[in-house]
Amino acid sequence: MMKSFLLSGLLASTTFATPLPEIKRSMIKRQAPAITDADILNYALTLEHLEDKFYREALANYTMADFQAAGYDETFYNNLKEISADEQTHVSFLTTALQAAGATPVQECTYAFPATDVKSFLALSQVLEGVGVSAYLGAAGDIMNKTYLGAAGSILTVEARHSAYIRSAGNKLSPFPSAFDIPLDLDEVYTLAAPFIASCPQDNPMLPVKAFPSLTSDASNPTLPCPGDTVTFDLGAGCDLTGKTVYGAWISATGPVFVPVTVQGDKVSAMIPAMGINGQSYFVLTSDGSTVTDDNVLAGPAFIEVAPMGAA
């Protein structure tokens, strides 16, 4: 259970089985104006650079002895090295694909990861792998080239295996807490990734993304809240909701699930829906109670780990 507290703390420390309803594509966020396949590949490469550096840095900082002292064996450590190698391969592949298409690939940025030991590294690894899965899933529908789509799908499945392994072997959580993974659009993913990016090369291609005001899980929340619980989120500096109509929305594979919110200063409270929100979950604040779009998001997404259905 302590893992979930670590996850919430890491994000807060940055400055940043009933029938499912029919999926309504109009309710799922879409980027406007239209973006190109090169934009999407560079967006994916931006995330892969981040993950690649994250694992390389961690494996340089923490030895096998450090992992053993934290309760992990040699097999686990070697599997982390394999995950790191996968991320390096993804960077190489996407870079080559962009160059072959005549586009300029983005270069690695400078990052600020708040991990300070093996446990906090694994907690943040879980967040990044989960966001990576949601990023590829959310972008897939916008890729026009079938070859690129197939390649992105291939990376997605590998990232999902990384995520499941880190969740179960690393953090002792369910490897598959939900029947569906959650698609996130470009701006939602960038909002979650931006706090870890300190700076980027000035000649990197500009990406059609923006970060929304930050929203983070409050430290007072249960270590692993359950569906039906009320949880609290912290608004980032400069996000003033005074006088605004505010709705809360949990992002799901079948469209947003809206819930009432209570706003008190920089604190926002909302209930986790009784059904359909489990595992690595995302919550946004919007000015519209029927759809979630880039134009009406007020803050978020916030990350929070929700217990699987039926967990005590």
Helices and strands as residue ranges (DSSP letters): H 2-12, G 25-27, H 37-61, H 64-69, H 74-100, E 110-111, H 118-140, H 146-165, I 166-170, H 186-193, G 194-196, E 197-199, E 215-217, E 230-235, E 247-250, E 257-259, E 261-264, E 267-271, E 279-286, E 297-306
